[in-house]
Amino acid sequence: MSSPGFDGFIKIPSVPLNFVPAKSGEIIKLGQITCRILEDGSRTDNRLGTCELILPPKTPGPPPHWHEMHDETFLITQGTIRFHYPDPSQPGVDLSTTDAHAGDYMTVPVRSPHTFSNPGDVEARLFFTTTPAFYVNYFRLLADMGKEFAGKPMPAEANVKAMALYGTTLVDRVPRKPE
């Protein structure tokens, strides 16, 4: 229900806030990675999706890829996340890497080839956003496809199949080892 604004002409909306306590959210396993979905787009008209990703020590991420339809951001909240910028002419080789630490922020625009890993000896955590929010459903699909791999490395083939359904193109099939 809305009410008149300060000048009597503008209706003040009554859209509820959404609070996600620290120990809640939808928890899914992506191989060794834990994903806590905080916003799947259902309350943002699919404009924004957010998750917390938790990577155990020495965890590789997905095979290098790029997105055709959504932007991503990563705010590192614990540990170190290594971002890999792959060399498309040499599978398994990166043109560059960037180690991001707690407090660091990475933006991955549409069509930017990338992947990530946890090279450290401690758990790493990051706050992830996707705009639009539809990509959160990639995580759900991947978790469903890889149930038998919970706690183990996710096979590249599972990522490849799920990526194909979410406007994501593979650069190569070699997940980067967190060395």
N, C-alpha and C positions, 0 to 999 in steps of 0.2 A: 504494500500500500504506500502510495506516495503522498506527500503533503506539499503545500505551496512553499516556494522558496522565499528568500528574504524580501523580494519585491512583489510577491504574490503571483507572478507570472510563470516562474520556472518551477516545475514539479521536482522535488527532491526524491531521488530514487531510494528504494529500500531493498537493496541487494545485500544479502548477508555476507559477512566475512567468513573465511574458511581457516580454521586453526588446525594444524597438524602437530600434536604433541611429539616430543623428541623420540619417544619409544613406539610411535604408531606409524601408519602408512602401510601400503601394500608391499610386502617383502617377497621378492622373487630371487631365484638363483640363476645366474648366467654362467654356468660352469663354476669357476673359482670365485667369480665376482658376485657380490651381493648387491642387489638393486632395491632401494626403498623408494617407491613411487610416492611423491608428495602431492603432485598435481598432474592429472592425466589429460587436462584440457576440458573436462566436463563442467568446470565452474568458470572457465575463461573463454567460453565460446570457441574453444580450440586454438586460441591465440598463443597460449603459453603452456608448456609442459615442464615439470621439474622432477628431478630424482636426486637421491644421494647414491653414489656408487662407492663401494668399499672393496678395495683390492688387497688381498693378502700380500706379504712380501714376495718379491720375485715373480709377480704375475704378469703374463703377457696379456695384451688386450686383443681386440678383434683384428682380422687381417686388414691391411691398409685399404682405404676406401675413400670415396667422396660422395657427397649428397647433392642431389639435383633440386630438392624441394624444401629444404629447411636449413636454418642456421643453428649452430650449437655454441654454448659457452660452458666453460669449466672453471669453477673457483675451487682451488685446492684448499682443503680445510685441515688436512693432516698428512704428514709424510711427504713423499716426492712422487710426482707423476711425470714420466718422460713422454713428451709428445714427439712423434716421428713424422717427418715429412718425406715420404717415400720417393725413390727414383723410379719412375715408370719404365725406364729402359733396362733396369736390372732388378729382377725379383729378389726380395730379401735385403736390398740395400737402400739406405736412406740418404737423401741429399743433405739433410740436417736433422738434428734432434735438439730439443729444448727441455731442460729439467726445470719443472715448476714446483715450488715449495709452498707450504702453508701460507696463505694470503695472496699468492700469485693467481692471475686470471688469464685464461686463454679464450680467444674468440676464434671459431672455425666457421667462416662464411660458406655459403653455397659454393660448390665446385672446388673446394680446397682439399686436396688429398691429405689424408692423415691417418694415424692410429695413435694409441697410447699404451703405456705399460707402467708397472711399478718396479723400478730397478732396486728399490731399497730393501733393507732388512727389517723394516717395520711396516705395519698395515698403513695403507694410504686411503684417504677419503677425499671425495670431491663432490661439490654441488654442481649439478648438470642442468642446463636449460635447453629446450628445443622450441623453436618457433617456425612454423606452427607446431601444435602439440601432438599431431598424429604419430610422431616417431616413438612416443612412449609405448605404443602398441607393438612396435618392433621388439622391444624388450620382453613384453608378454609372450609374443609368438616364439621368440628364441628360447625363453624359459620352458615353454611347453614342448618345443621340439627337442630340447636337450635335457629333459628330466633325469635321464640316467647318467648325466655327466656332472650333476651337482657336486661341487667340491673338487672337481677335476678340470683340466683344461677343456674348453669347449672346442670341438673339432671345427676347423675352418669351413668345412662343407655345410655345417648347420648355419653358420653366419652367412655364407654365400646365399643359401636358399632363402633365408629370412630377409636379407638385404634386398634381394631382387624384387620383393613385394613392397618395399618402402622407398623407392626412388633413390636407391643407393647402389653405386657401381664399384666393383672391386678394382683395385690397382694391381694387386698380386695376391696370391694365396698363402703368403708366408707371414704368420703372426710374428711380431718382433719380440725376440727374447729380451727380457729385462736385464741385460748384462751391464 
